[in-house]
């Protein structure tokens, strides 16, 4: 080690020490960071405590509701309530005790899109049947039913905790006579309002018509959106004086509607902050979140459908949770739960407008509401380029082709051809760039012979780069076009499995392009593969391996590959075989078509691209002076101005 090396190491060490001292935080900064960390820990603890309190409150309310159910069952068996039981109920429910007795009656409303059931017990929607859709095994598509949903307000009245979920509402429809079990039809251009009122007590068994909670449902004959207005009338001296928010508990057990599970588009809860972005809970594991600021909507979202509760203005806050109960039946999927803060002010009459959306996650349908509901469809929203490709290119072309009434397998074929045509210049640029490097292979081999030793690897690399510079070849020019195609590849990876248009659409041997195609069901399960054989996935894998082999031969440039890279090139298609075997058949079919058209492109390019002319042109470039970049020119000018003449 010479003197210059020692001095250099000492200087580097000194600079490192000085820089470390300079950037080190002082005592005030350390104290500020500690306070911030402590605050974050306190917020996290408060959030966890809040969710635990909510869970405990919900469990207590569930036990209380079960007690009321048992009591009501006893009343129904006896035909009337004993005096002691009436007194117990008054002590428990106060001004709403009379509403704890009644009959559970259901009224149905239907149009061409859905059939909705509304129960007098809780005044809530207890069933939603989407009439234009069926489950994967041809059953009616019911988002939830009476046994799998709870919906009720919780508040304090006369120092008693009241939950409307188990109390009986009265149908209020002046001028109309509706009987329990009746189905009310709303034609396409008509609308219907149905009101259910929860009255306070008047005497031992009567009701006060001037004091009530009212749910008003507005149905349209041609819309999945349902209006829902909460009216609170004459309760300002009954509700607790410090009440500024009513808690609304909404819980639903969501059932399996599709044959296959999409791990990137699973059942979960989506929510949107007020005038802000859309977020969601985990799609694969139990998750919960305390939303401490204003919320615009909360959605129990399944793969292709959702049940969304939308504020007219905003909800004060919400706690949301999604979990899986392993003890449920095979048709059970996941449970979604939300406790929502409804704004309330002490007024004699208060009206809170809200809405429900029970329907399909169809992009053009839900986008028209301008509520960002379409963000529940995973089109790559986290990366703007993917979302732009799907929104402004893929979806418009896909919708345009759908108007011709073709089978969706043909539509995917035409879409693939159009994409290949659009990407043809990029593919051609990639091929010609690789061809330029391939024709230089003999010269690169000569350079390799000059520098056979490993310690001369840097000299060899410099010589190769000098060759590229002399003939005017940029080794990165072939990679950039490939990178430009990558966002399109990923965008379509998100589009096909989440497109409801492909749901239950058959093509060739596939019965449902949104699910996997199976030509053979296995009597056993293969880890990382499954218990069936998807032919489209198999064709995609085989064609990818063939493409890799052909590409390796045709695109060989003589450059030494990283050790293990060739093995990885052939292993990736095999790994994808396990991944795509249970994925949407439409996606595997598209990738298979893309491989086939890529084969055609490669052979056409090879036929029409004359590599001898390319080699001749590159040799002619050697005779031309090498152009210097603007940056290099400025460096040389600066050196000359200081009296330095660069060596030739």
C-alpha positions as CSV (number, residue, x, y, z in Angstrom):
1,X,0.0,0.0,0.0
2,X,1.6,3.2,-1.1
3,X,1.5,6.7,0.4
4,X,-1.3,8.0,-1.9
5,X,-3.5,5.0,-1.1
6,X,-3.1,5.6,2.7
7,X,-3.8,9.3,2.3
8,X,-6.9,8.5,0.2
9,X,-8.2,6.1,2.8
10,X,-7.6,8.5,5.7
11,X,-9.5,11.3,3.8
12,X,-12.4,9.0,3.0
13,X,-12.6,8.0,6.7
14,X,-12.4,11.6,7.8
15,X,-15.2,12.7,5.4
16,X,-17.4,9.8,6.6
17,X,-16.9,10.8,10.3
18,X,-17.5,14.5,9.7
19,X,-20.6,13.7,7.6
20,X,-22.0,11.3,10.3
21,X,-21.5,14.0,12.9
22,X,-23.1,16.7,10.7
23,X,-26.2,14.7,9.9
24,X,-26.6,13.3,13.4
25,X,-29.8,14.7,15.1
26,X,-29.3,17.1,18.1
27,X,-31.0,16.7,21.5
28,X,-34.1,18.7,20.4
29,X,-34.5,16.6,17.2
30,X,-34.1,13.4,19.2
31,X,-36.7,14.5,21.7
32,X,-39.1,15.5,18.9
33,X,-38.7,12.2,17.2
34,X,-39.4,10.4,20.5
35,X,-42.6,12.4,21.0
36,X,-43.8,11.6,17.5
37,X,-43.0,7.9,18.1
38,X,-44.9,7.9,21.4
39,X,-47.8,9.6,19.8
40,X,-48.0,7.0,17.0
41,X,-47.9,4.2,19.6
42,X,-50.7,5.9,21.6
43,X,-52.8,6.3,18.4
44,X,-52.3,2.6,17.5
45,X,-53.2,1.6,21.0
46,X,-56.3,3.8,21.0
47,X,-57.3,2.3,17.7
48,X,-56.9,-1.2,19.0
49,X,-58.8,-0.4,22.2
50,X,-61.6,1.2,20.1
51,X,-61.9,-1.9,18.0
52,X,-62.0,-4.1,21.1
53,X,-64.7,-1.9,22.6
54,X,-66.7,-2.1,19.4
55,X,-66.3,-5.9,19.4
56,X,-67.4,-6.2,23.0
57,X,-70.3,-3.8,22.4
58,X,-71.4,-5.9,19.4
59,X,-71.2,-9.1,21.4
60,X,-73.2,-7.6,24.2
61,X,-75.8,-6.4,21.8
62,X,-76.0,-9.8,20.1
63,X,-76.6,-11.4,23.5
64,X,-79.3,-8.9,24.2
65,X,-80.9,-9.4,20.9
66,X,-80.9,-13.2,21.5
67,X,-82.6,-12.6,24.8
68,X,-85.3,-10.5,23.1
69,X,-85.7,-13.3,20.5
70,X,-86.2,-15.9,23.2
71,X,-88.7,-13.7,24.9
72,X,-90.7,-13.1,21.7
73,X,-90.7,-16.8,21.0
74,X,-92.2,-17.4,24.5
75,X,-94.8,-14.7,23.8
76,X,-95.8,-16.3,20.5
77,X,-96.2,-19.7,22.2
78,X,-98.4,-18.2,25.0
79,X,-100.3,-15.9,22.7
80,X,-99.9,-12.8,25.0
81,X,-97.2,-11.3,27.2
82,X,-97.5,-11.8,31.0
83,X,-97.6,-8.6,33.0
84,X,-94.2,-9.3,34.6
85,X,-92.7,-9.6,31.1
86,X,-94.3,-6.4,30.0
87,X,-92.8,-4.6,33.0
88,X,-89.4,-6.2,32.3
89,X,-89.6,-5.0,28.7
90,X,-90.5,-1.4,29.7
91,X,-87.5,-1.4,32.1
92,X,-85.3,-2.6,29.3
93,X,-86.5,-0.6,26.3
94,X,-88.3,2.3,27.9
95,X,-90.2,4.4,25.3
96,X,-89.8,1.7,22.6
97,X,-90.9,-1.3,24.7
98,X,-94.3,-1.7,22.9
99,X,-92.4,-2.0,19.6
100,X,-90.7,-5.1,20.9
101,X,-93.9,-7.1,20.3
102,X,-95.1,-7.8,16.8
103,X,-95.0,-10.1,13.8
104,X,-92.1,-10.6,11.5
105,X,-93.7,-9.7,8.1
106,X,-91.8,-9.4,4.8
107,X,-92.7,-7.2,1.9
108,X,-91.0,-7.7,-1.5
109,X,-90.2,-5.2,-4.2
110,X,-89.0,-6.2,-7.6
111,X,-88.1,-4.7,-11.0
112,X,-86.3,-6.1,-13.9
113,X,-83.0,-6.0,-12.0
114,X,-83.6,-7.3,-8.5
115,X,-86.0,-8.6,-5.9
116,X,-85.7,-6.9,-2.5
117,X,-87.1,-8.3,0.7
118,X,-87.9,-5.8,3.6
119,X,-88.8,-7.1,7.0
120,X,-91.0,-5.3,9.5
121,X,-88.6,-6.6,12.2
122,X,-85.9,-3.9,12.1
123,X,-87.5,-2.3,9.0
124,X,-84.4,-3.5,7.2
125,X,-83.6,-5.0,3.8
126,X,-83.1,-8.7,4.5
127,X,-82.6,-10.2,1.1
128,X,-81.3,-9.1,-2.3
129,X,-81.8,-11.3,-5.4
130,X,-80.2,-10.0,-8.6
131,X,-82.5,-11.4,-11.2
132,X,-80.2,-11.1,-14.2
133,X,-77.5,-13.2,-12.7
134,X,-77.0,-16.7,-11.3
135,X,-74.4,-18.3,-9.2
136,X,-71.7,-20.5,-10.7
137,X,-73.9,-23.6,-10.1
138,X,-77.1,-22.0,-11.6
139,X,-78.8,-21.0,-8.3
140,X,-80.4,-17.6,-7.8
141,X,-77.8,-15.0,-7.1
142,X,-78.6,-13.7,-3.6
143,X,-76.2,-11.3,-2.1
144,X,-77.5,-12.0,1.4
145,X,-80.6,-13.3,3.1
146,X,-82.6,-13.0,6.3
147,X,-80.4,-15.4,8.2
148,X,-77.1,-13.7,7.2
149,X,-77.7,-10.0,7.8
150,X,-78.2,-7.5,10.7
151,X,-78.9,-3.8,10.2
152,X,-80.0,-1.5,13.0
153,X,-79.5,1.8,14.8
154,X,-78.1,2.0,18.3
155,X,-78.6,5.0,20.6
156,X,-79.4,5.9,24.1
157,X,-83.0,6.9,25.0
158,X,-84.1,7.6,28.6
159,X,-80.7,6.1,29.7
160,X,-81.4,2.9,27.9
161,X,-79.4,1.5,25.0
162,X,-81.8,0.9,22.1
163,X,-81.1,-1.3,19.0
164,X,-83.7,-1.2,16.3
165,X,-82.6,-4.4,14.7
166,X,-85.0,-6.5,16.8
167,X,-87.9,-4.0,17.2
168,X,-90.9,-4.0,14.9
169,X,-91.6,-1.3,12.4
170,X,-95.0,-0.5,10.9
171,X,-95.5,-0.1,7.2
172,X,-96.7,3.4,6.4
173,X,-98.3,3.7,3.0
174,X,-101.3,6.1,3.0
175,X,-103.6,5.3,0.1
176,X,-102.2,1.9,-0.5
177,X,-102.9,-1.6,0.9
178,X,-99.9,-4.0,0.9
179,X,-100.2,-7.4,2.5
180,X,-97.3,-9.3,4.0
181,X,-95.5,-11.6,1.5
182,X,-96.8,-9.5,-1.4
183,X,-94.4,-8.7,-4.2
184,X,-94.7,-5.1,-5.4
185,X,-93.6,-4.6,-9.0
186,X,-92.0,-1.4,-10.1
187,X,-92.0,-1.0,-14.0
188,X,-89.1,0.5,-15.8
189,X,-90.2,4.1,-15.9
190,X,-92.0,4.1,-12.5
191,X,-90.8,4.6,-9.0
192,X,-92.0,3.6,-5.5
193,X,-91.6,4.9,-2.0
194,X,-92.1,2.5,1.0
195,X,-91.9,3.8,4.5
196,X,-91.4,1.8,7.7
197,X,-91.9,3.6,11.1
198,X,-90.7,2.6,14.6
199,X,-93.1,4.4,16.9
200,X,-92.6,5.2,20.6
201,X,-95.1,4.1,23.3
202,X,-98.5,5.5,23.9
203,X,-100.1,3.8,26.9
204,X,-99.6,0.2,27.7
205,X,-99.8,-1.2,24.2
206,X,-100.4,1.8,21.8
207,X,-98.1,3.9,19.7
208,X,-97.5,7.7,19.5
209,X,-97.9,8.7,15.8
210,X,-96.0,11.9,16.4
211,X,-92.8,10.3,17.6
212,X,-91.0,7.8,15.5
213,X,-87.9,6.7,13.5
214,X,-88.7,6.2,9.8
215,X,-86.9,4.4,7.1
216,X,-88.0,5.5,3.6
217,X,-86.9,3.4,0.7
218,X,-87.1,4.8,-2.8
219,X,-87.1,2.2,-5.7
220,X,-86.7,2.9,-9.4
221,X,-87.8,0.5,-12.1
222,X,-84.6,0.7,-14.0
223,X,-81.8,1.3,-11.5
224,X,-79.7,-0.7,-9.0
225,X,-79.4,2.3,-6.8
226,X,-82.0,2.4,-4.0
227,X,-82.7,5.6,-2.1
228,X,-82.8,5.4,1.7
229,X,-83.7,8.2,4.0
230,X,-83.6,8.1,7.8
231,X,-86.2,10.5,9.4
232,X,-86.2,11.1,13.1
233,X,-89.3,12.9,14.3
234,X,-90.2,14.2,17.8
235,X,-87.4,12.4,19.6
236,X,-85.3,15.4,20.7
237,X,-86.3,15.1,24.3
238,X,-86.0,11.3,24.3
239,X,-82.6,10.8,22.9
240,X,-79.6,11.5,25.2
241,X,-78.8,15.2,25.2
242,X,-75.2,14.7,24.3
243,X,-76.1,12.6,21.2
244,X,-74.4,13.9,18.0
245,X,-74.1,10.6,16.2
246,X,-76.2,7.5,15.9
247,X,-74.4,4.2,15.6
248,X,-75.6,2.0,12.7
249,X,-74.5,-1.6,12.9
250,X,-74.4,-3.5,9.5
251,X,-73.3,-7.1,9.4
252,X,-73.6,-9.6,6.6
253,X,-72.3,-13.1,5.9
254,X,-71.3,-13.2,2.3
255,X,-71.7,-16.5,0.4
256,X,-69.8,-18.0,-2.5
257,X,-71.1,-16.9,-5.9
258,X,-68.2,-18.0,-8.2
259,X,-66.5,-21.3,-9.0
260,X,-63.0,-20.0,-8.6
261,X,-61.3,-17.6,-6.2
262,X,-59.3,-14.6,-7.4
263,X,-56.6,-13.9,-4.9
264,X,-56.3,-10.3,-6.3
265,X,-60.0,-9.7,-6.4
266,X,-61.4,-11.3,-3.3
267,X,-64.3,-10.6,-0.9
268,X,-63.5,-7.7,1.4
269,X,-64.7,-4.3,2.5
270,X,-64.0,-1.2,0.4
271,X,-64.5,2.3,1.7
272,X,-64.0,5.8,0.5
273,X,-63.1,8.7,2.7
274,X,-65.1,11.9,2.2
275,X,-63.8,13.6,-1.0
276,X,-60.8,11.4,-0.8
277,X,-59.3,8.1,-2.1
278,X,-60.8,4.6,-2.0
279,X,-59.1,2.0,0.2
280,X,-59.9,-1.6,1.3
281,X,-59.2,-4.3,3.9
282,X,-57.2,-7.4,3.2
283,X,-58.7,-9.8,0.6
284,X,-57.0,-12.9,2.0
285,X,-56.8,-12.6,5.8
286,X,-58.8,-11.2,8.7
287,X,-58.5,-7.4,8.9
288,X,-60.1,-4.4,10.6
289,X,-59.8,-0.7,10.6
290,X,-61.0,2.3,12.6
291,X,-62.0,5.1,10.2
292,X,-61.8,8.1,12.5
293,X,-62.6,10.8,9.9
294,X,-65.5,11.4,7.6
295,X,-66.5,8.6,5.2
296,X,-68.5,8.7,2.0
297,X,-69.4,5.1,1.5
298,X,-68.7,1.6,2.7
299,X,-69.1,-1.5,0.5
300,X,-69.3,-5.2,1.2
301,X,-67.5,-6.2,-2.0
302,X,-67.4,-9.6,-3.6
303,X,-65.6,-10.5,-6.8
304,X,-68.2,-9.2,-9.3
305,X,-70.9,-7.8,-7.0
306,X,-71.2,-5.4,-4.1
307,X,-73.6,-4.2,-1.4
308,X,-72.7,-0.5,-0.8
309,X,-74.0,1.9,1.8
310,X,-73.6,5.5,0.6
311,X,-74.0,8.8,2.6
312,X,-75.9,11.6,1.1
313,X,-73.2,13.9,2.5
314,X,-70.9,11.9,4.8
315,X,-70.8,9.5,7.7
316,X,-69.0,10.8,10.8
317,X,-66.8,7.8,11.2
318,X,-66.8,4.0,11.0
319,X,-65.2,0.8,12.2
320,X,-65.0,-1.9,9.6
321,X,-63.9,-5.5,9.9
322,X,-63.7,-8.6,7.6
323,X,-63.1,-12.1,8.8
324,X,-63.7,-15.8,8.0
325,X,-65.6,-18.1,10.3
326,X,-64.2,-21.6,9.6
327,X,-67.3,-23.2,11.2
328,X,-69.7,-22.1,8.5
329,X,-71.0,-24.1,5.6
330,X,-69.3,-24.8,2.3
331,X,-71.2,-22.0,0.5
332,X,-70.0,-19.5,3.1
333,X,-67.3,-17.1,1.9
334,X,-66.5,-14.3,4.4
335,X,-68.2,-12.1,7.0
336,X,-68.2,-8.3,6.7
337,X,-69.1,-6.0,9.5
338,X,-69.3,-2.2,9.9
339,X,-70.4,0.2,12.6
340,X,-71.1,3.6,11.1
341,X,-71.6,7.0,12.8
342,X,-74.7,8.7,11.3
343,X,-74.7,12.5,11.9
344,X,-77.5,13.7,14.3
345,X,-78.5,17.1,15.6
346,X,-81.1,17.7,18.2
347,X,-84.0,18.9,16.0
348,X,-87.7,18.0,16.2
349,X,-87.5,16.7,12.6
350,X,-84.3,15.5,11.1
351,X,-83.8,13.9,7.7
352,X,-80.6,12.1,6.7
353,X,-80.5,11.1,3.0
354,X,-78.5,8.0,2.1
355,X,-78.5,5.3,-0.6
356,X,-77.8,1.6,-1.2
357,X,-76.3,0.1,-4.3
358,X,-76.9,-3.6,-4.7
359,X,-75.6,-4.7,-8.0
360,X,-72.8,-5.8,-10.4
361,X,-69.4,-4.3,-10.5
362,X,-69.7,-3.3,-14.1
363,X,-67.3,-0.4,-15.0
364,X,-69.5,1.7,-17.2
365,X,-72.6,1.1,-15.0
366,X,-71.2,2.2,-11.7
367,X,-68.9,4.9,-13.1
368,X,-72.0,7.0,-14.0
369,X,-72.8,7.6,-10.3
370,X,-69.5,9.7,-10.0
371,X,-68.8,8.1,-6.6
372,X,-65.6,6.3,-7.5
373,X,-67.4,3.0,-7.0
374,X,-65.5,1.7,-10.0
375,X,-62.4,1.6,-7.9
376,X,-63.6,-1.6,-6.5
377,X,-62.8,-3.2,-9.8
378,X,-59.0,-3.9,-9.7
379,X,-57.8,-2.2,-12.8
380,X,-54.4,-1.2,-11.5
381,X,-55.5,2.0,-9.7
382,X,-52.3,2.0,-7.5
383,X,-50.2,2.7,-10.6
384,X,-51.7,5.4,-12.8
385,X,-50.3,3.9,-16.1
386,X,-52.1,0.6,-15.6
387,X,-55.4,2.3,-14.8
388,X,-55.0,4.6,-17.9
389,X,-54.4,1.7,-20.2
390,X,-57.5,-0.2,-19.0
391,X,-59.7,2.9,-18.8
392,X,-58.8,4.7,-22.0
393,X,-57.7,1.8,-24.2
394,X,-58.7,-1.7,-23.3
395,X,-62.2,-1.1,-21.9
396,X,-63.4,1.2,-24.8
397,X,-62.1,-1.3,-27.4
398,X,-63.6,-4.2,-25.5
399,X,-67.0,-2.5,-25.2
400,X,-66.9,-1.5,-28.9
401,X,-66.3,-5.1,-30.0
402,X,-69.0,-6.4,-27.6
403,X,-71.6,-4.4,-29.5
404,X,-71.3,-6.8,-32.5
405,X,-72.7,-9.7,-30.4
406,X,-69.8,-11.9,-31.0
407,X,-68.7,-14.7,-28.6
408,X,-66.3,-13.3,-26.1
409,X,-63.6,-15.8,-27.2
410,X,-63.7,-14.1,-30.6
411,X,-63.7,-10.7,-29.0
412,X,-60.5,-11.6,-27.1
413,X,-59.0,-12.9,-30.3
414,X,-59.8,-9.6,-32.2
415,X,-58.6,-7.6,-29.2
416,X,-55.3,-9.5,-29.2
417,X,-54.8,-8.9,-32.9
418,X,-55.5,-5.1,-32.5
419,X,-53.0,-4.9,-29.6
420,X,-50.3,-6.8,-31.6
421,X,-50.9,-4.3,-34.5
422,X,-50.5,-1.3,-32.2
423,X,-47.4,-2.8,-30.6
424,X,-45.9,-3.9,-34.0
425,X,-43.5,-0.9,-34.3
426,X,-42.2,-1.6,-30.8
427,X,-41.8,-5.3,-31.6
428,X,-40.0,-4.5,-34.8
429,X,-37.7,-2.1,-33.1
430,X,-36.8,-4.8,-30.5
431,X,-36.1,-7.3,-33.3
432,X,-33.9,-5.0,-35.4
433,X,-32.0,-3.9,-32.3
434,X,-31.3,-7.5,-31.4
435,X,-30.4,-8.3,-35.0
436,X,-27.8,-5.5,-35.0
437,X,-26.1,-7.1,-32.0
438,X,-26.4,-10.6,-33.5
439,X,-24.6,-9.7,-36.7
440,X,-21.7,-8.4,-34.5
441,X,-21.3,-11.8,-32.9
442,X,-18.2,-12.8,-34.8
443,X,-16.4,-9.6,-33.8
444,X,-17.5,-10.0,-30.2
445,X,-16.1,-13.6,-30.3
446,X,-12.8,-12.2,-31.5
447,X,-12.8,-9.7,-28.6
448,X,-13.5,-12.6,-26.2
449,X,-10.5,-14.5,-27.6
450,X,-8.3,-11.5,-26.9
451,X,-9.3,-11.4,-23.3
452,X,-9.8,-15.0,-22.2
453,X,-8.8,-14.4,-18.6
454,X,-11.4,-13.6,-15.9
455,X,-9.3,-10.7,-14.6
456,X,-9.6,-9.1,-18.0
457,X,-13.4,-9.0,-17.9
458,X,-13.4,-5.2,-17.5
459,X,-11.2,-4.7,-20.5
460,X,-13.3,-7.1,-22.5
461,X,-16.5,-5.2,-21.6
462,X,-14.8,-1.9,-22.5
463,X,-13.8,-3.3,-25.9
464,X,-17.3,-4.5,-26.6
465,X,-18.8,-1.2,-25.7
466,X,-16.2,0.6,-27.9
467,X,-17.3,-1.7,-30.7
468,X,-21.0,-0.8,-30.2
469,X,-20.1,2.9,-30.1
470,X,-18.1,2.6,-33.4
471,X,-20.9,1.0,-35.3
472,X,-23.7,3.1,-33.7
473,X,-25.4,0.3,-31.7
474,X,-27.1,1.0,-28.4
475,X,-27.3,-2.3,-26.4
476,X,-30.2,-0.9,-24.4
477,X,-32.3,0.0,-27.4
478,X,-33.8,-3.5,-27.5
479,X,-34.7,-3.5,-23.8
480,X,-36.6,-0.2,-23.8
481,X,-39.3,-1.3,-26.2
482,X,-39.8,-4.4,-24.2
483,X,-40.3,-2.3,-21.0
484,X,-42.9,-0.2,-22.9
485,X,-44.9,-3.4,-23.5
486,X,-44.8,-4.5,-19.9
487,X,-47.5,-2.1,-18.5
488,X,-49.9,-3.4,-21.1
489,X,-49.1,-7.0,-20.1
490,X,-49.8,-6.2,-16.5
491,X,-52.9,-4.1,-17.3
492,X,-54.5,-7.0,-19.1
493,X,-53.5,-9.3,-16.2
494,X,-55.8,-7.2,-14.1
495,X,-58.5,-6.6,-16.7
496,X,-59.6,-10.1,-17.8
497,X,-60.1,-11.7,-14.3
498,X,-62.1,-8.7,-13.1
499,X,-64.3,-8.2,-16.1
500,X,-67.9,-9.2,-15.3
501,X,-68.7,-9.3,-19.0
502,X,-66.7,-12.6,-19.2
503,X,-68.6,-14.1,-16.3
504,X,-70.3,-17.4,-17.3
505,X,-69.5,-16.8,-20.9
506,X,-68.6,-20.1,-22.7
507,X,-66.0,-20.6,-25.4
508,X,-64.9,-23.9,-26.9
509,X,-64.4,-26.3,-23.9
510,X,-64.5,-23.5,-21.3
511,X,-67.9,-23.0,-19.6
512,X,-66.9,-19.8,-17.9
513,X,-64.1,-17.5,-19.2
514,X,-64.0,-15.7,-15.8
515,X,-63.1,-19.0,-14.1
516,X,-60.7,-21.8,-14.9
517,X,-61.5,-24.3,-17.6
518,X,-61.2,-28.0,-16.7
519,X,-60.8,-30.9,-19.1
520,X,-59.9,-33.4,-16.4
521,X,-60.8,-33.4,-12.7
522,X,-58.2,-35.2,-10.6
523,X,-59.1,-37.5,-7.7
524,X,-56.4,-35.8,-5.6
525,X,-54.9,-32.4,-5.1
526,X,-51.4,-31.5,-6.3
527,X,-49.7,-28.8,-4.2
528,X,-49.3,-25.5,-6.0
529,X,-51.3,-26.9,-8.9
530,X,-54.8,-28.0,-7.9
531,X,-57.1,-30.9,-8.6
532,X,-57.9,-30.3,-12.2
533,X,-56.2,-29.7,-15.6
534,X,-56.8,-26.4,-17.3
535,X,-56.2,-26.8,-21.1
536,X,-55.9,-23.1,-21.8
537,X,-53.3,-22.8,-19.1
538,X,-51.5,-25.9,-20.4
539,X,-51.5,-24.5,-24.0
540,X,-50.2,-21.2,-22.7
541,X,-47.3,-22.9,-20.8
542,X,-46.3,-25.1,-23.7
543,X,-46.4,-22.1,-26.1
544,X,-44.3,-20.0,-23.7
545,X,-41.7,-22.7,-23.4
546,X,-41.5,-23.1,-27.2
547,X,-41.3,-19.3,-27.6
548,X,-38.5,-19.2,-25.0
549,X,-36.6,-21.8,-27.0
550,X,-37.1,-20.1,-30.3
551,X,-36.3,-16.7,-28.9
552,X,-33.1,-18.0,-27.3
553,X,-31.9,-19.3,-30.7
554,X,-33.1,-16.5,-32.9
555,X,-32.1,-13.7,-30.6
556,X,-28.8,-15.0,-29.5
557,X,-26.2,-12.2,-29.7
558,X,-23.1,-14.0,-28.4
559,X,-23.3,-12.2,-25.0
560,X,-22.6,-14.5,-22.1
561,X,-25.7,-15.0,-19.9
562,X,-25.7,-14.7,-16.2
563,X,-25.3,-18.2,-14.6
564,X,-28.6,-19.8,-14.0
565,X,-30.5,-17.3,-16.2
566,X,-31.3,-19.9,-18.9
567,X,-32.6,-22.3,-16.3
568,X,-34.8,-19.6,-14.9
569,X,-36.1,-18.7,-18.4
570,X,-37.5,-22.3,-18.7
571,X,-38.6,-22.6,-15.1
572,X,-40.8,-19.5,-15.1
573,X,-43.4,-21.0,-17.5
574,X,-43.6,-24.1,-15.3
575,X,-44.1,-21.9,-12.2
576,X,-46.9,-20.0,-14.0
577,X,-48.5,-23.3,-14.8
578,X,-49.3,-23.7,-11.2
579,X,-50.4,-20.1,-10.7
580,X,-52.7,-19.8,-13.7
581,X,-54.2,-23.3,-13.5
582,X,-57.0,-22.0,-11.2
583,X,-57.1,-18.6,-12.7
584,X,-59.5,-17.0,-15.3
585,X,-59.5,-19.0,-18.5
586,X,-59.7,-15.7,-20.5
587,X,-56.3,-14.6,-19.3
588,X,-54.6,-17.9,-20.1
589,X,-56.4,-17.9,-23.5
590,X,-55.1,-14.3,-24.2
591,X,-51.5,-15.2,-23.3
592,X,-51.7,-18.3,-25.5
593,X,-52.9,-16.1,-28.4
594,X,-50.3,-13.5,-27.7
595,X,-47.6,-16.2,-28.0
596,X,-49.0,-17.5,-31.3
597,X,-49.0,-14.1,-32.8
598,X,-45.5,-13.4,-31.5
599,X,-44.3,-16.5,-33.3
600,X,-45.8,-15.2,-36.5
601,X,-44.2,-11.8,-36.0
602,X,-40.7,-13.3,-35.4
603,X,-40.8,-15.4,-38.6
604,X,-42.1,-12.4,-40.6
605,X,-39.4,-10.2,-39.3
606,X,-36.8,-12.8,-40.0
607,X,-38.0,-13.1,-43.6
608,X,-38.2,-9.4,-44.3
609,X,-35.2,-8.1,-42.3
610,X,-31.9,-8.6,-44.3
611,X,-29.2,-9.1,-41.7
612,X,-26.5,-8.8,-44.4
613,X,-27.6,-5.2,-45.2
614,X,-27.7,-4.5,-41.4
615,X,-24.1,-5.7,-41.1
616,X,-23.0,-3.7,-44.1
617,X,-24.7,-0.6,-42.7
618,X,-22.9,-1.0,-39.4
619,X,-19.5,-1.4,-41.1
620,X,-20.2,1.8,-42.9
621,X,-20.9,3.6,-39.6
622,X,-17.3,2.8,-38.6
623,X,-16.1,5.1,-41.3
624,X,-18.1,8.0,-39.9
625,X,-16.8,10.2,-37.1
626,X,-18.2,9.2,-33.7
627,X,-20.7,11.9,-32.6
628,X,-20.1,13.3,-29.2
629,X,-22.9,14.0,-26.9
630,X,-23.6,17.6,-25.8
631,X,-22.4,16.8,-22.3
632,X,-19.1,15.4,-23.6
633,X,-18.6,18.5,-25.8
634,X,-19.1,20.8,-22.8
635,X,-16.6,18.9,-20.7
636,X,-14.0,19.2,-23.4
637,X,-14.6,22.9,-23.9
638,X,-14.2,23.5,-20.1
639,X,-11.0,21.5,-20.2
640,X,-9.6,23.6,-23.1
641,X,-10.5,26.8,-21.4
642,X,-8.3,25.7,-18.5
643,X,-5.4,24.9,-20.9
644,X,-5.9,21.1,-20.9
645,X,-5.7,19.2,-24.1
646,X,-7.3,15.8,-24.1
647,X,-5.2,12.8,-25.3
648,X,-6.1,11.3,-28.6
